[in-house]
């Protein structure tokens, strides 16, 4: 799976040009390349489309590990049923 920074580098695409292509700022693309900020699934889909799926949506979903809800939340949810 290709990361966005690798894709841009391999294809000689500047962050600013790619940002314009997907409709965000260069700063957003910079943060996405460094994985310092999460991105929306909508933006992940636009990035995937703009890269011909070379950088798939899963690139962004795999960096986050689901966290289980605390027991107090589970109790509240169970009681609501």
C-alpha positions as CSV (number, residue, x, y, z in Angstrom):
1,X,0.0,0.0,0.0
2,X,1.5,3.3,-1.1
3,X,1.6,6.2,1.4
4,X,0.7,9.7,0.1
5,X,4.2,11.1,0.6
6,X,5.7,8.3,-1.4
7,X,3.2,8.6,-4.2
8,X,3.8,12.4,-4.5
9,X,7.6,11.9,-4.5
10,X,7.5,9.0,-7.0
11,X,5.3,11.0,-9.4
12,X,7.1,14.3,-9.0
13,X,3.9,16.1,-7.7
14,X,4.2,19.1,-5.4
15,X,2.0,19.1,-2.3
16,X,0.5,22.4,-3.4
17,X,-0.5,21.0,-6.8
18,X,-2.0,17.9,-5.3
19,X,-3.8,20.0,-2.7
20,X,-5.4,22.1,-5.5
21,X,-6.4,18.9,-7.2
22,X,-8.3,17.5,-4.2
23,X,-9.6,20.9,-2.9
24,X,-7.7,21.4,0.3
25,X,-4.7,23.5,1.4
26,X,-1.1,22.5,1.0
27,X,-0.9,22.4,4.8
28,X,-3.6,19.7,5.0
29,X,-1.6,17.6,2.5
30,X,1.6,18.2,4.4
31,X,0.0,17.0,7.6
32,X,-1.5,14.0,5.8
33,X,1.9,13.1,4.4
34,X,3.4,13.2,7.9
35,X,0.4,11.5,9.5
36,X,0.3,14.2,12.1
37,X,-3.4,14.8,11.7
38,X,-6.3,12.5,10.9
39,X,-8.2,13.2,7.7
40,X,-11.9,12.8,6.9
41,X,-13.1,9.8,5.0
42,X,-14.4,12.2,2.4
43,X,-10.9,13.5,1.9
44,X,-9.5,10.0,2.0
45,X,-11.8,9.1,-0.9
46,X,-10.8,12.2,-2.9
47,X,-7.1,11.3,-2.4
48,X,-7.8,7.7,-3.5
49,X,-9.6,8.9,-6.6
50,X,-6.9,11.5,-7.4
51,X,-4.2,8.8,-7.2
52,X,-6.0,6.2,-9.2
53,X,-6.5,4.2,-6.0
54,X,-2.7,4.0,-5.5
55,X,-3.3,5.5,-2.1
56,X,-6.5,3.7,-1.0
57,X,-8.9,4.9,1.6
58,X,-7.6,2.0,3.8
59,X,-4.3,3.9,4.1
60,X,-6.0,6.3,6.5
61,X,-8.3,3.8,8.4
62,X,-5.4,1.4,9.3
63,X,-3.5,4.1,11.2
64,X,-6.2,4.2,13.8
65,X,-6.8,1.3,16.2
66,X,-10.3,1.0,17.5
67,X,-10.6,1.5,21.2
68,X,-13.2,-0.4,23.3
69,X,-15.7,1.6,25.2
70,X,-15.2,1.8,28.9
71,X,-17.2,-0.6,31.0
72,X,-19.4,2.3,32.2
73,X,-20.4,3.1,28.6
74,X,-21.1,-0.6,27.9
75,X,-23.4,-0.7,31.0
76,X,-25.3,2.4,29.9
77,X,-25.8,1.0,26.4
78,X,-26.9,-2.4,27.6
79,X,-29.4,-0.7,30.0
80,X,-30.9,1.3,27.1
81,X,-31.9,-1.8,25.2
